[in-house]
Amino acid sequence: MSLFTELQQELDALKDAGTYKRLNYIEGPQGARVQMEGRGEVIVLSSNNYLGLANEPAVVEAGVEALRQFGAGTASVRFICGTFTVHRELEAALARFVGTEASMSYVSAWNANEALTPTIVREGDFVISDALNHASIIDSVRLAKAITKCTTAVYKHADMDDLREKLRAHQSAPRKIIWTDGVFSMEGAIAKLPDILQIAREEGAIVVMDDSHATGVLGKTGRGTAEHFGVLGEVDIITSTLGKALGGAAGGFIAGPAALCDIMTQRSRPQLFSNALPPTVAASALAAVRYTEAHPELVTRLHDNARYFRAAIQEAGFKPLPGETPIVPIIVGETALAIRMSNLLLERGVFVTGFGFPVVPKGEARVRCQVSAAHTRTDLDAVVEAFKSAGKVAGIL
Ligand SMILES: Cc1ncc(COP(=O)(O)O)c(C=O)c1O
């Protein structure tokens, strides 16, 4: 049988199991409500557009202006002739925002994460990662192990005893690196950052935190998990995305000491062998950072909306995973049920995605709701009504 026939059979099996992902096409800008092809207006409850900046005029205009000033793109990798002044400005703004000395942009947070570990570890070093870390961190650690022959381990999710024990078992490793998400995207749980920092200090490790779901989201002014816990400036390395709260286009970054960012320029393979972030995207992200700094009330509104929705969905009879972030996952069990719930909600004008295995553990499929500052109370009330109706049809309520 040919490869492509086998692939078609895999697709058919996914369809039979009710776990095939159908793409929905959006005809206009991302926002609290979008125009979906074939459906008309729907309320979006599955976007990472946490601050509603994807269609903020200042953010869009900055991209348009950069397109005029810099043209379409870099047409080169960065060190050859692919760096624009807007990259430098963006990186300075990102470093200021997350509380580090410097930062280095990448075309995605996936790219940034994947670049980091193989560049900073050597044979004999020890890298330890939370069991629920994002796939890009997992792949980064795997890549580092394959390239450098470093030693790796996974600690049980948020289990500080397990983390400490495994670090102690590798005490003699020259470099010890702890990788954690700031906010775990499928749970909406916040990392125990103060404990992790303490353990790192005591065990001689450095902390790398992916704050993709926390940048623009956590802390009074949206600076992320470190601000949330009052430890801004204490995390050794932060990675994050520009594809969520900060405008939502694409892009990611590594933030930390200037020497680290310079080494990433010198040695990280995605910098050496792949084009830089398009200047339009860099300019929009820069405008998004400035907008967030100038409008802390957006972050307050996001926090208020998240609290409001969490209470309302519980009141309606659902049991979301507890938490304090705008990610509100509702566990339904089997993957097919999560997808059915998502389809029923779409029929009721609410766009929210169901996630199942292998994105989340078997039997813990969920509908993951994500609240935005762009939602009005009317939007959120309409979502809760749709959930009640869909939940009854699906037999969840
Ligand atoms: C925790 C985390 N890290 C990294 C990424 C990748 O972000 P990007 O879209 O910028 O590659 C995501 C996106 O889902 C994420 O949730």
The ligand as an SDF file (V2000), in Angstrom:
LIG
                    3D

 16 16  0  0  0  0  0  0  0  0999 V2000
    2.7610   27.5720   26.0630 C   0  0  0  0  0  0  0  0  0  0  0  0
    2.9330   27.7930   24.5990 C   0  0  0  0  0  0  0  0  0  0  0  0
    4.1770   27.9230   24.1120 N   0  0  0  0  0  0  0  0  0  0  0  0
    4.3940   28.1230   22.8000 C   0  0  0  0  0  0  0  0  0  0  0  0
    3.3480   28.1920   21.8990 C   0  0  0  0  0  0  0  0  0  0  0  0
    3.6360   28.4010   20.4420 C   0  0  0  0  0  0  0  0  0  0  0  0
    3.3360   29.7250   20.1100 O   0  0  0  0  0  0  0  0  0  0  0  0
    3.5520   30.2410   18.6290 P   0  0  0  0  0  0  0  0  0  0  0  0
    2.1970   30.2080   17.9910 O   0  0  0  0  0  0  0  0  0  0  0  0
    4.0830   31.6180   18.7640 O   0  0  0  0  0  0  0  0  0  0  0  0
    4.5040   29.3150   17.9810 O   0  0  0  0  0  0  0  0  0  0  0  0
    2.0390   28.0570   22.3570 C   0  0  0  0  0  0  0  0  0  0  0  0
    0.9240   28.1050   21.3820 C   0  0  0  0  0  0  0  0  0  0  0  0
   -0.0560   27.4470   21.4680 O   0  0  0  0  0  0  0  0  0  0  0  0
    1.8180   27.8490   23.7460 C   0  0  0  0  0  0  0  0  0  0  0  0
    0.5860   27.6990   24.2160 O   0  0  0  0  0  0  0  0  0  0  0  0
  1  2  1  0
  2  3  1  0
  2 15  2  0
  3  4  2  0
  4  5  1  0
  5  6  1  0
  5 12  2  0
  6  7  1  0
  7  8  1  0
  8  9  2  0
  8 10  1  0
  8 11  1  0
 12 13  1  0
 12 15  1  0
 13 14  2  0
 15 16  1  0
M  END
$$$$
